[in-house]
Amino acid sequence: MILGILMLAIAVLTGCGNSQGSSASSASSSGAAKSSAVAQAGKDVTIKMLNVGQGDSILIQTSEQTVLIDTSDVDERDKFKRELDKAGVKKIDKVILTHPHADHIGGMDVLLKDYQVGEVYDNGMPSTSKLYIGYMKQLKSKNIKHTALKAGDVLDFGGGVSFKVFYPTKELVEKGTQKGYKHDPNNESVVGKLTYGDFSMLFTGDAEQPVEEQLLKSDAKDLKSTILKSPHHGSSTGSSVPYLKAVWPEAVLISCGKGNDYGHPHTDVLARYLGQSTYKDRRDGSQKKTRLVKNDKGEVYKGKVYETDKNGTITVTTNGKDYSIKAEEGDAQ
């Protein structure tokens, strides 16, 4: 009888152990599913490429945070402020400055004066620019946290939205902080990918082909994105054929000013985005053959293209699964 009782007790204890293990496993799976559901079918996230002329400023609003990537040019500060006010912005949790050129950091004075700013991130490269020196002084006086970004960093934008930094590399940042280093600000731009469930967008600053070549070596598999922020305002210094093949975006957003002095977006790059076989050379007006992007099946890449000079502010809305793009004026090319 005692033996029977002992066997029964062992059976009960064993059963309890199995039950607890199953419950833990189930809870873990449930947690993962819940996390996935939050990311893939959560609240709407909006990404606005602001119409700020020949500069960059992209406003990201998640369910938990407001993030700004670049702050337009100095002479577009009034337009920049109007766009932020129109979007109902009062506080910016994170500001990311891709590089210290005026058309990317020109609105920092307005931002720090008129809005509450949580943290500021940049590429960690010192600059002699008065704009750069000015905002760094203000960050210190206002006790606003400043962080230098490098490849491998991941920022949490809240609500299941993350931003992974691809560039600059740690090695480049270390070189760039040494006295006497000759800087190339465009090719020191912060490049990173926003991910929300199945949706992604690649942010490129003014990074040019040397950066693209390096990213193809280090992060080629991670470059594929739903939407591409056109590098360097649609300049032919970026958007190389191998790079576009790796990214293969469904849509490309270009920030540029009407009738800008640089001819942005350049006609050869625009033709490449649109999958057009020829383009009109911006210098001599001749028709030339486009260097098209093809996948391994030989299919020609063709995306939807939006430009702030033609479409005004461009708004992307996504729930992590589906997305839509709405322009203030006109349709996609």
HELIX and SHEET records of a PDB file:
HELIX    1   1 ILE A    2  GLN A   40  1                                  39    
HELIX    2   2 VAL A   74  GLU A   76  5                                   3    
HELIX    3   3 ARG A   77  LYS A   86  1                                  10    
HELIX    4   4 ALA A  102  ILE A  105  1                                   4    
HELIX    5   5 MET A  108  ASP A  114  1                                   7    
HELIX    6   6 LYS A  130  SER A  141  1                                  12    
HELIX    7   7 LYS A  170  GLY A  176  1                                   7    
HELIX    8   8 PRO A  185  GLU A  188  5                                   4    
HELIX    9   9 GLN A  209  SER A  218  1                                  10    
HELIX   10  10 ALA A  220  ASP A  222  5                                   3    
HELIX   11  11 PRO A  231  GLY A  234  5                                   4    
HELIX   12  12 VAL A  241  VAL A  247  1                                   7    
HELIX   13  13 THR A  267  LEU A  274  1                                   8    
HELIX   14  14 THR A  308  ASN A  311  1                                   4    
SHEET    1   A 8 LYS A 145  ALA A 148  0                                        
SHEET    2   A 8 GLN A 116  ASP A 122  1                                        
SHEET    3   A 8 LYS A  91  ILE A  96  1                                        
SHEET    4   A 8 THR A  66  ILE A  69  1                                        
SHEET    5   A 8 ILE A  58  GLN A  61 -1                                        
SHEET    6   A 8 VAL A  45  MET A  49 -1                                        
SHEET    7   A 8 ILE A 314  THR A 318 -1                                        
SHEET    8   A 8 TYR A 323  ALA A 327 -1                                        
SHEET    1   B 7 VAL A 154  GLY A 158  0                                        
SHEET    2   B 7 VAL A 161  TYR A 167 -1                                        
SHEET    3   B 7 VAL A 191  TYR A 196 -1                                        
SHEET    4   B 7 PHE A 199  PHE A 203 -1                                        
SHEET    5   B 7 ILE A 227  LYS A 229  1                                        
SHEET    6   B 7 ALA A 251  ILE A 254  1                                        
SHEET    7   B 7 LYS A 304  GLU A 307  1                                        
SHEET    1   C 2 THR A 278  LYS A 280  0                                        
SHEET    2   C 2 GLN A 287  LYS A 289 -1                                        
END                                                                             
